[in-house]
């Protein structure tokens, strides 16, 4: 189970040069953009190899700084703080017709 939620089967491959490595053999979801939430609040596009997700963040969001979740788009806290500043701090309003 990978950190993006996709179940992937690997096989140990011995190549002709004598080196060995883990090679992906099968994946439950072949298109990474089909994995729910892969880009957080962003839009997912496949990269040139058609095997990796490339995420585009909307205005007001930005990619998370840590490397493990570098694809995830999350709210930009500077914009959220602007919304918290309110001119009218009343908690109740009377609405009449």
Z-matrix of the N, CA and C atoms (Angstrom, degrees):
N
C 1 1.452
C 2 1.521 1 107.76
N 3 1.309 2 117.14 1 120.24
C 4 1.460 3 121.28 2 -178.02
C 5 1.526 4 110.79 3 -85.32
N 6 1.334 5 116.05 4 167.58
C 7 1.464 6 119.57 5 -176.56
C 8 1.526 7 112.88 6 -67.83
N 9 1.332 8 118.79 7 -13.62
C 10 1.460 9 120.78 8 176.93
C 11 1.528 10 112.55 9 -91.91
N 12 1.321 11 117.41 10 1.91
C 13 1.457 12 121.87 11 178.00
C 14 1.520 13 114.26 12 93.75
N 15 1.298 14 118.49 13 -0.60
C 16 1.463 15 121.74 14 -179.33
C 17 1.526 16 110.11 15 -89.17
N 18 1.327 17 115.28 16 134.89
C 19 1.460 18 120.90 17 176.11
C 20 1.522 19 107.91 18 -88.03
N 21 1.331 20 116.71 19 122.14
C 22 1.464 21 121.38 20 -176.58
C 23 1.526 22 109.24 21 -131.02
N 24 1.334 23 115.43 22 137.85
C 25 1.459 24 122.83 23 177.82
C 26 1.527 25 108.30 24 -103.33
N 27 1.332 26 115.70 25 129.15
C 28 1.468 27 121.56 26 178.71
C 29 1.523 28 109.43 27 -113.19
N 30 1.315 29 115.96 28 155.11
C 31 1.465 30 121.15 29 172.91
C 32 1.523 31 108.42 30 -126.13
N 33 1.322 32 116.13 31 149.81
C 34 1.462 33 122.17 32 178.45
C 35 1.517 34 107.30 33 -84.34
N 36 1.329 35 117.48 34 118.06
C 37 1.457 36 122.10 35 -173.60
C 38 1.520 37 110.54 36 -111.43
N 39 1.325 38 116.11 37 125.75
C 40 1.466 39 122.61 38 173.44
C 41 1.521 40 107.31 39 -100.96
N 42 1.337 41 117.31 40 113.57
C 43 1.462 42 118.82 41 -179.68
C 44 1.531 43 111.22 42 -90.10
N 45 1.321 44 116.34 43 176.88
C 46 1.468 45 121.89 44 -175.41
C 47 1.524 46 113.15 45 -67.53
N 48 1.310 47 118.10 46 -21.03
C 49 1.470 48 121.86 47 -179.67
C 50 1.525 49 112.47 48 -82.37
N 51 1.320 50 116.98 49 -3.19
C 52 1.454 51 120.71 50 179.23
C 53 1.515 52 114.34 51 90.88
N 54 1.324 53 117.18 52 0.57
C 55 1.466 54 118.79 53 177.45
C 56 1.526 55 109.43 54 -92.97
N 57 1.310 56 114.98 55 155.96
C 58 1.460 57 121.11 56 -179.16
C 59 1.517 58 109.31 57 -127.82
N 60 1.319 59 114.96 58 147.32
C 61 1.462 60 119.53 59 177.93
C 62 1.522 61 109.89 60 -158.77
N 63 1.345 62 115.95 61 161.61
C 64 1.447 63 121.68 62 174.69
C 65 1.526 64 108.29 63 -81.55
N 66 1.323 65 116.43 64 130.21
C 67 1.461 66 122.49 65 -179.10
C 68 1.524 67 108.44 66 -122.40
N 69 1.347 68 118.43 67 132.25
C 70 1.469 69 119.99 68 177.56
C 71 1.525 70 110.86 69 -61.88
N 72 1.313 71 116.09 70 130.63
C 73 1.462 72 122.05 71 -178.76
C 74 1.527 73 111.02 72 -107.41
N 75 1.333 74 117.09 73 -38.44
C 76 1.464 75 122.30 74 -174.85
C 77 1.515 76 108.67 75 -155.69
N 78 1.332 77 116.90 76 148.71
C 79 1.462 78 121.84 77 175.80
C 80 1.518 79 109.06 78 -137.34
N 81 1.328 80 116.53 79 140.23
C 82 1.461 81 121.04 80 178.68
C 83 1.526 82 110.12 81 -62.15
N 84 1.326 83 116.61 82 -39.08
C 85 1.465 84 122.09 83 176.81
C 86 1.527 85 106.93 84 -119.96
N 87 1.330 86 116.90 85 112.72
C 88 1.467 87 119.77 86 -176.01
C 89 1.528 88 112.44 87 -77.82
N 90 1.323 89 117.70 88 -30.54
C 91 1.460 90 121.72 89 178.21
C 92 1.525 91 108.38 90 -98.72
N 93 1.336 92 119.04 91 109.96
C 94 1.464 93 120.26 92 -176.31
C 95 1.524 94 113.17 93 -60.69
N 96 1.330 95 118.87 94 -22.82
C 97 1.467 96 120.74 95 177.96
C 98 1.528 97 111.87 96 -71.48
N 99 1.331 98 117.75 97 -13.54
C 100 1.464 99 121.31 98 176.52
C 101 1.524 100 112.38 99 -83.48
N 102 1.320 101 118.27 100 -5.21
C 103 1.463 102 121.88 101 178.54
C 104 1.523 103 108.25 102 -80.43
N 105 1.312 104 116.39 103 123.12
C 106 1.465 105 121.13 104 -176.72
C 107 1.521 106 111.49 105 -58.30
N 108 1.321 107 116.32 106 129.48
C 109 1.457 108 121.74 107 175.10
C 110 1.510 109 115.37 108 74.50
N 111 1.324 110 118.60 109 14.70
C 112 1.469 111 120.74 110 -176.07
C 113 1.528 112 111.62 111 -59.17
N 114 1.330 113 117.76 112 -30.33
C 115 1.471 114 121.17 113 -179.50
C 116 1.525 115 112.70 114 -110.39
N 117 1.311 116 117.64 115 10.21
C 118 1.462 117 119.09 116 -178.16
C 119 1.521 118 109.90 117 65.23
N 120 1.337 119 117.55 118 -120.06
C 121 1.461 120 122.64 119 179.22
C 122 1.523 121 112.08 120 -93.66
N 123 1.321 122 118.41 121 26.44
C 124 1.460 123 121.82 122 -176.80
C 125 1.515 124 112.93 123 -116.54
N 126 1.331 125 115.19 124 -174.95
C 127 1.462 126 123.24 125 179.40
C 128 1.523 127 108.46 126 -107.78
N 129 1.324 128 116.09 127 134.86
C 130 1.463 129 121.71 128 -177.15
C 131 1.525 130 111.10 129 -99.47
N 132 1.321 131 115.27 130 132.85
C 133 1.466 132 123.22 131 171.94
C 134 1.522 133 107.34 132 -130.25
N 135 1.336 134 116.46 133 149.06
C 136 1.460 135 119.85 134 176.24
C 137 1.521 136 109.76 135 -79.49
N 138 1.331 137 116.00 136 145.09
C 139 1.466 138 120.01 137 176.23
C 140 1.531 139 109.29 138 -75.68
N 141 1.316 140 116.99 139 -176.37
C 142 1.473 141 121.44 140 -176.97
C 143 1.520 142 113.23 141 -60.32
N 144 1.330 143 116.79 142 -31.75
C 145 1.464 144 119.74 143 -178.80
C 146 1.522 145 112.30 144 -79.26
N 147 1.329 146 116.94 145 -9.32
C 148 1.475 147 123.72 146 -178.40
C 149 1.522 148 112.69 147 64.40
N 150 1.341 149 117.60 148 20.21
C 151 1.463 150 120.56 149 -179.26
C 152 1.525 151 113.10 150 -121.25
N 153 1.324 152 118.37 151 -14.30
C 154 1.468 153 121.44 152 -177.65
C 155 1.520 154 110.64 153 -121.65
N 156 1.324 155 114.92 154 145.72
C 157 1.459 156 120.74 155 178.12
C 158 1.519 157 109.87 156 -80.71
N 159 1.325 158 116.05 157 135.95
C 160 1.459 159 122.63 158 173.40
C 161 1.522 160 106.00 159 -119.76
N 162 1.328 161 116.94 160 116.26
C 163 1.457 162 121.27 161 -172.11
C 164 1.520 163 112.17 162 -100.12
N 165 1.331 164 115.41 163 136.91
C 166 1.454 165 123.01 164 175.98
C 167 1.519 166 107.48 165 -110.15
N 168 1.318 167 116.82 166 125.13
C 169 1.462 168 121.37 167 -178.87
C 170 1.526 169 110.31 168 -93.14
N 171 1.324 170 116.21 169 139.10
C 172 1.457 171 122.27 170 176.70
C 173 1.522 172 110.28 171 -73.90
N 174 1.348 173 117.59 172 159.71
C 175 1.472 174 119.47 173 172.91
C 176 1.529 175 109.95 174 -56.33
N 177 1.304 176 116.75 175 138.19
C 178 1.462 177 121.42 176 -177.05
C 179 1.510 178 113.02 177 93.04
N 180 1.348 179 116.44 178 -5.91
C 181 1.464 180 120.81 179 175.36
C 182 1.522 181 108.29 180 -126.55
N 183 1.316 182 116.16 181 161.43
C 184 1.462 183 121.77 182 179.20
C 185 1.520 184 108.72 183 -148.06
N 186 1.335 185 116.22 184 156.17
C 187 1.466 186 120.35 185 177.72
C 188 1.520 187 109.72 186 -68.14
N 189 1.321 188 116.00 187 140.84
C 190 1.459 189 121.00 188 179.08
C 191 1.522 190 109.74 189 -64.38
N 192 1.331 191 117.72 190 143.23
C 193 1.466 192 120.60 191 -173.71
C 194 1.523 193 115.76 192 -72.60
N 195 1.335 194 118.91 193 -26.53
C 196 1.471 195 118.48 194 -176.37
C 197 1.527 196 110.54 195 -75.32
N 198 1.323 197 116.51 196 150.70
C 199 1.459 198 121.17 197 -173.18
C 200 1.517 199 113.25 198 -70.59
N 201 1.316 200 118.12 199 -31.59
C 202 1.464 201 120.33 200 -177.80
C 203 1.526 202 110.97 201 -65.18
N 204 1.337 203 117.29 202 -37.83
C 205 1.459 204 121.56 203 -179.55
C 206 1.517 205 111.53 204 -110.95
N 207 1.314 206 118.15 205 33.05
C 208 1.467 207 121.93 206 -174.13
C 209 1.526 208 112.87 207 -61.78
N 210 1.318 209 118.15 208 -17.83
C 211 1.461 210 120.64 209 179.87
C 212 1.522 211 112.42 210 -85.75
N 213 1.317 212 117.69 211 -25.58
C 214 1.455 213 120.79 212 -173.35
C 215 1.517 214 112.55 213 -68.86
N 216 1.337 215 116.53 214 132.34
C 217 1.461 216 122.00 215 174.00
C 218 1.525 217 107.73 216 -96.61
N 219 1.310 218 115.80 217 133.18
C 220 1.457 219 121.15 218 -178.90
C 221 1.523 220 109.11 219 -133.34
N 222 1.340 221 116.42 220 160.90
C 223 1.464 222 120.95 221 179.60
C 224 1.511 223 111.01 222 -54.42
N 225 1.324 224 115.75 223 138.85
C 226 1.459 225 122.02 224 175.72
C 227 1.522 226 107.40 225 -81.25
N 228 1.318 227 117.86 226 113.74
C 229 1.466 228 121.75 227 -172.98
C 230 1.521 229 112.64 228 -61.18
N 231 1.331 230 119.35 229 -26.88
C 232 1.461 231 120.09 230 -179.62
C 233 1.522 232 110.56 231 -66.82
N 234 1.336 233 117.94 232 -34.00
C 235 1.456 234 120.00 233 177.17
C 236 1.516 235 111.21 234 -75.17
N 237 1.320 236 117.47 235 -36.43
C 238 1.458 237 121.00 236 178.93
C 239 1.518 238 109.94 237 -63.00
N 240 1.318 239 117.75 238 -40.26
C 241 1.458 240 121.05 239 179.54
C 242 1.516 241 111.14 240 -62.82
N 243 1.322 242 118.43 241 -35.03
C 244 1.456 243 120.78 242 178.90
C 245 1.525 244 110.31 243 -61.67
N 246 1.314 245 117.49 244 -37.75
C 247 1.459 246 120.65 245 -179.57
C 248 1.525 247 111.72 246 -69.12
N 249 1.305 248 117.63 247 -26.13
C 250 1.459 249 120.48 248 -177.81
C 251 1.522 250 112.25 249 -75.57
N 252 1.316 251 117.91 250 -20.79
C 253 1.460 252 120.91 251 177.21
C 254 1.513 253 108.22 252 -78.36
N 255 1.294 254 117.17 253 114.75
C 256 1.453 255 121.42 254 -175.87
C 257 1.521 256 110.30 255 -119.88
N 258 1.330 257 115.75 256 134.48
C 259 1.469 258 119.82 257 176.51
C 260 1.517 259 109.65 258 -72.49
N 261 1.331 260 117.03 259 -44.18
C 262 1.458 261 121.83 260 -179.48
C 263 1.518 262 108.40 261 -98.70
N 264 1.296 263 117.19 262 108.67
C 265 1.463 264 121.21 263 -176.32
C 266 1.530 265 112.89 264 -94.99
N 267 1.336 266 118.17 265 13.21
C 268 1.464 267 120.79 266 177.56
C 269 1.519 268 109.73 267 -65.31
N 270 1.307 269 115.71 268 139.82
C 271 1.461 270 120.05 269 179.23
C 272 1.524 271 111.65 270 -96.40
N 273 1.329 272 117.58 271 -19.28
C 274 1.463 273 120.83 272 178.75
C 275 1.522 274 109.40 273 -126.99
N 276 1.303 275 115.27 274 145.59
C 277 1.458 276 121.99 275 179.00
C 278 1.515 277 108.60 276 -132.48
N 279 1.327 278 116.61 277 143.39
C 280 1.460 279 121.51 278 175.62
C 281 1.515 280 107.27 279 -99.30
N 282 1.334 281 115.73 280 122.50
C 283 1.456 282 121.23 281 179.10
C 284 1.513 283 107.58 282 -113.00
N 285 1.320 284 116.49 283 123.45
C 286 1.468 285 119.95 284 -179.89
C 287 1.519 286 109.55 285 -127.89
N 288 1.345 287 114.74 286 156.78
C 289 1.470 288 119.50 287 179.43
C 290 1.492 289 111.58 288 -114.58
